[in-house]
Amino acid sequence: GGVFFFFKGFFWGFFKKKKKKKKKKK
C-alpha cells in the first residue's frame, strides 16, 4: 500500500499544480 500512497500523492500534486496553472491562465 506504500507505493499506492506515494503514487496517489504524486498524482494529486501534479493535478493540483495543473489546476493552479489553469487558474493562473484564466
N, C-alpha and C positions, 0 to 999 in steps of 0.2 A: 504493500500500500504506500510505501515511501515514495516510490517512483511516480505513482499516480498523483500524489500531493504535489510533488515537485513539478510535474508536467502541468497540473492544474494551475499552480501559482504562476508558472512561466506564461501559460496561455492567457490567463486572466490579466497579467501585467501587460502583455502585448495588446490585448483587446482594449484595456483601459487607456493605454498610450494612444492607440488608434482613435479611440473616441475623443480623447483630448485634442488630438491633431485635427480631427474633423470639426470640433467646436471652434478651434482657432481659425480654421479656414472660413467658417461661417461668419 
